[in-house]
């Protein structure tokens, strides 16, 4: 994206901000939108900027929750009993270990073989249907404060599947949370908090790649992309949590299945 196409910058920034937190796979949309519209690849540096934007969005939205979690975490070193907020912070770290290890081991496969439109189409449909099953048959009775270490490990391990484009990190963690009996709001909240270390690790690794390869980047486009993805990401989190119990997962499942079928029709 050295020759900046501002329509592409605006479109992909909004796509990232909206799809990062909805159960529809942001990575798939960042791959597919340029392909379907005939745009050149936006480049690694731009992807990093967009992900940093959504990281800022989730940090800003949950800033008060994070302040309490960090405060209680450090209080435990002074002998204060482990609170629900401190346990949640430990849980976020614990749940990140599986995807962190898998990302290091499978990074080459993810960057090449799994970026196929047909892989994305299949994952979009399959994991969309699994999300529907979890939403339909999950008990939806428990809050994040009631999670145990088995719940945390199960949800965290589900993030490994999100390395497959089309799966959706937020979608698979929502699915896992619902399958373990969390309410929709609790599953979504934990999913969004889990995005913080995952996005940080991914963006950090990709930044090292940019530095190592001395990739020239269009700073203005990156700045605009970061700001737009942050604003749209913040709005997405707000409205998703507000409307989640009213609309459920049905609209997202329908969208995923429809998108997957369209992709099979276009690329087969």
Wavefront OBJ file of the C-alpha trace (Angstrom):
o trace
v 0.000 0.000 0.000
v 2.850 2.405 -0.783
v 0.603 4.056 -3.387
v -2.199 4.848 -0.968
v -5.762 4.127 -2.099
v -7.799 6.108 0.430
v -11.015 4.246 -0.342
v -9.217 1.024 0.563
v -7.828 2.613 3.736
v -11.271 3.766 4.922
v -13.047 0.558 3.919
v -10.571 -1.858 5.512
v -10.321 0.239 8.675
v -14.087 0.017 9.165
v -14.103 -3.668 8.231
v -11.464 -4.413 10.871
v -13.108 -2.314 13.555
v -16.488 -3.960 13.059
v -15.494 -7.566 12.407
v -12.776 -7.908 15.081
v -15.385 -8.158 17.824
v -18.307 -9.718 15.956
v -18.295 -13.521 15.547
v -17.617 -13.308 11.791
v -13.767 -13.343 11.498
v -11.859 -10.129 10.887
v -8.880 -11.950 9.337
v -11.147 -13.543 6.735
v -12.676 -10.194 5.806
v -9.269 -8.496 5.519
v -8.247 -11.250 3.088
v -11.509 -11.446 1.156
v -12.485 -7.792 0.722
v -9.353 -6.892 -1.312
v -9.707 -10.103 -3.358
v -13.356 -9.517 -4.197
v -12.831 -5.817 -5.026
v -9.635 -6.326 -7.014
v -7.445 -4.307 -4.623
v -3.779 -5.009 -4.073
v -2.784 -6.584 -0.757
v -2.792 -3.884 1.925
v 0.455 -5.131 3.416
v 1.554 -6.371 6.827
v 2.205 -2.908 8.270
v -1.358 -1.757 7.567
v -2.779 -4.918 9.130
v -0.711 -4.229 12.251
v -2.024 -0.650 12.439
v -5.631 -1.854 12.154
v -5.130 -4.427 14.900
v -3.520 -1.830 17.156
v -6.589 0.334 16.577
v -8.937 -2.402 17.774
v -6.599 -3.061 20.708
v -6.986 0.591 21.736
v -10.759 0.210 21.384
v -11.026 -2.705 23.794
v -8.567 -1.103 26.256
v -10.617 2.088 26.262
v -13.979 0.344 26.591
v -12.930 -1.912 29.484
v -10.541 0.577 31.114
v -12.378 0.590 34.470
v -12.579 -3.211 34.571
v -8.887 -3.452 33.734
v -7.959 -0.932 36.432
v -9.749 -3.021 39.073
v -8.224 -6.252 37.793
v -4.680 -4.865 37.830
v -5.169 -3.244 41.268
v -6.496 -6.456 42.821
v -3.804 -8.509 41.099
v -1.022 -6.542 42.809
v -2.887 -6.521 46.132
v -2.604 -10.323 46.232
v 1.172 -9.899 46.638
v 0.427 -7.967 49.848
v -1.542 -10.866 51.302
v -4.994 -9.744 50.198
v -7.157 -12.776 49.241
v -7.622 -13.430 45.517
v -10.653 -11.432 44.352
v -12.856 -12.213 41.358
v -11.162 -9.409 39.385
v -7.654 -10.658 40.180
v -8.676 -14.204 39.262
v -10.047 -12.932 35.954
v -6.701 -11.319 35.118
v -4.880 -14.563 35.932
v -7.454 -16.372 33.793
v -6.847 -14.109 30.796
v -3.120 -14.827 30.992
v -3.671 -18.573 31.414
v -6.142 -18.720 28.523
v -3.648 -17.006 26.206
v -0.928 -19.670 26.573
v -2.396 -22.259 24.105
v -2.903 -19.813 21.222
v 0.462 -18.166 21.878
v 2.294 -21.486 21.547
v 0.207 -22.603 18.566
v 0.784 -19.286 16.807
v 4.561 -19.705 17.056
v 4.465 -23.310 15.856
v 1.975 -22.832 13.007
v 2.757 -19.279 11.827
v 4.082 -20.376 8.409
v 1.080 -22.611 7.683
v -1.342 -19.896 8.779
v 0.369 -17.297 6.573
v 0.269 -19.466 3.432
v -1.905 -22.582 3.120
v -4.754 -21.460 5.370
v -5.318 -18.142 3.551
v -7.190 -19.967 0.761
v -10.715 -18.632 0.053
v -12.038 -22.195 0.154
v -10.575 -22.766 3.617
v -12.179 -19.517 4.719
v -15.520 -20.536 3.201
v -15.533 -23.919 4.941
v -14.473 -22.496 8.310
v -17.036 -19.701 8.042
v -19.895 -22.162 7.599
v -18.747 -24.908 9.983
v -17.898 -22.703 12.938
v -20.979 -20.583 12.309
v -23.155 -23.672 12.756
v -21.209 -24.694 15.876
v -21.851 -21.202 17.277
v -25.580 -21.649 16.630
v -25.582 -24.996 18.483
v -23.783 -23.499 21.484
v -26.172 -20.541 21.575
v -29.216 -22.780 21.159
v -28.338 -25.466 23.696
v -25.994 -23.725 26.158
v -27.455 -23.225 29.642
v -26.540 -19.503 29.734
v -26.727 -19.310 33.527
v -23.218 -18.374 34.704
v -21.249 -15.123 34.949
v -17.521 -14.625 34.394
v -16.999 -14.537 38.181
v -18.293 -18.129 38.335
v -15.819 -19.525 35.808
v -13.403 -22.189 37.018
v -9.984 -23.089 35.618
v -11.486 -25.795 33.382
v -13.760 -23.189 31.785
v -10.843 -20.830 31.258
v -8.638 -23.521 29.731
v -11.452 -24.718 27.452
v -12.206 -21.205 26.169
v -8.523 -20.362 25.818
v -7.806 -23.544 23.878
v -10.636 -22.675 21.508
v -8.626 -19.670 20.392
v -6.175 -22.027 18.677
v -8.881 -22.830 16.121
v -9.105 -19.107 15.335
v -5.710 -19.366 13.616
v -7.749 -20.763 10.717
v -9.033 -17.711 8.759
v -12.817 -17.756 8.740
v -13.143 -19.279 12.199
v -13.249 -15.953 14.095
v -11.428 -15.544 17.409
v -14.388 -13.794 18.991
v -16.744 -16.363 17.465
v -14.896 -19.411 18.756
v -14.430 -17.953 22.256
v -18.105 -17.011 22.370
v -18.943 -20.544 21.277
v -16.721 -22.060 23.953
v -18.107 -19.762 26.634
v -21.696 -20.544 25.728
v -20.896 -24.263 25.631
v -19.588 -23.980 29.204
v -22.859 -22.393 30.360
v -21.909 -18.712 30.426
v -24.529 -16.103 29.626
v -24.182 -14.367 26.270
v -23.010 -11.147 27.893
v -20.468 -12.922 30.111
v -19.113 -14.990 27.220
v -18.795 -11.849 25.076
v -17.118 -9.860 27.854
v -14.530 -12.574 28.477
v -13.999 -12.938 24.726
v -13.289 -9.216 24.359
v -10.893 -9.199 27.323
v -9.078 -12.201 25.842
v -8.467 -10.194 22.683
v -6.091 -7.864 24.549
v -3.103 -10.227 24.980
v -3.799 -12.005 21.678
v -3.802 -8.802 19.608
v -0.789 -7.508 21.555
v 1.226 -10.661 20.876
v 0.231 -10.850 17.205
v 0.926 -7.160 16.564
v 4.240 -7.368 18.418
v 5.385 -10.358 16.387
v 4.339 -8.735 13.107
v 6.085 -5.485 14.086
v 9.339 -7.401 14.610
v 8.886 -8.868 11.118
v 8.434 -5.379 9.657
v 11.579 -4.138 11.416
v 13.619 -7.174 10.418
v 12.614 -6.912 6.754
v 12.946 -3.103 6.809
v 9.554 -2.702 5.170
v 8.810 0.863 4.051
v 5.429 1.966 5.384
v 2.979 4.799 4.515
v 2.721 6.428 7.950
v -0.216 8.703 7.175
v -2.359 5.820 5.926
v -1.373 3.750 8.967
v -2.345 6.572 11.314
v -5.732 7.052 9.649
v -6.357 3.300 9.688
v -5.470 3.041 13.365
v -7.829 5.861 14.371
v -10.754 4.649 12.247
v -10.431 1.025 13.389
v -10.263 2.204 17.012
v -13.425 4.328 16.723
v -15.416 1.705 14.812
v -14.165 -1.051 17.137
v -15.273 0.866 20.242
v -18.712 1.459 18.723
v -18.984 -2.199 17.749
v -18.246 -3.412 21.289
v -20.789 -0.985 22.747
v -23.668 -1.886 20.450
v -22.889 -5.610 20.374
v -23.074 -5.897 24.170
v -26.179 -3.709 24.240
v -28.083 -5.723 21.624
v -26.681 -9.212 22.253
v -29.456 -10.546 24.468
v -32.134 -9.157 22.146
v -30.839 -10.548 18.864
v -28.800 -13.570 19.943
v -26.361 -15.249 17.571
v -28.881 -16.037 14.825
v -28.121 -13.046 12.536
v -24.379 -13.729 12.674
v -24.847 -17.430 11.965
v -27.064 -16.605 8.976
v -24.472 -14.116 7.697
v -21.662 -16.653 8.066
v -23.497 -19.424 6.252
v -24.548 -17.068 3.445
v -21.009 -15.692 3.083
v -19.523 -19.183 3.033
v -21.911 -20.341 0.296
v -21.185 -17.223 -1.782
v -17.455 -17.863 -1.478
v -17.852 -21.454 -2.622
v -19.875 -20.227 -5.586
v -17.282 -17.550 -6.516
v -14.071 -19.510 -6.011
v -14.940 -23.140 -6.866
l 1 2 3 4 5 6 7 8 9 10 11 12 13 14 15 16 17 18 19 20 21 22 23 24 25 26 27 28 29 30 31 32 33 34 35 36 37 38 39 40 41 42 43 44 45 46 47 48 49 50 51 52 53 54 55 56 57 58 59 60 61 62 63 64 65 66 67 68 69 70 71 72 73 74 75 76 77 78 79 80 81 82 83 84 85 86 87 88 89 90 91 92 93 94 95 96 97 98 99 100 101 102 103 104 105 106 107 108 109 110 111 112 113 114 115 116 117 118 119 120 121 122 123 124 125 126 127 128 129 130 131 132 133 134 135 136 137 138 139 140 141 142 143 144 145 146 147 148 149 150 151 152 153 154 155 156 157 158 159 160 161 162 163 164 165 166 167 168 169 170 171 172 173 174 175 176 177 178 179 180 181 182 183 184 185 186 187 188 189 190 191 192 193 194 195 196 197 198 199 200 201 202 203 204 205 206 207 208 209 210 211 212 213 214 215 216 217 218 219 220 221 222 223 224 225 226 227 228 229 230 231 232 233 234 235 236 237 238 239 240 241 242 243 244 245 246 247 248 249 250 251 252 253 254 255 256 257 258 259 260 261 262 263 264 265 266 267 268
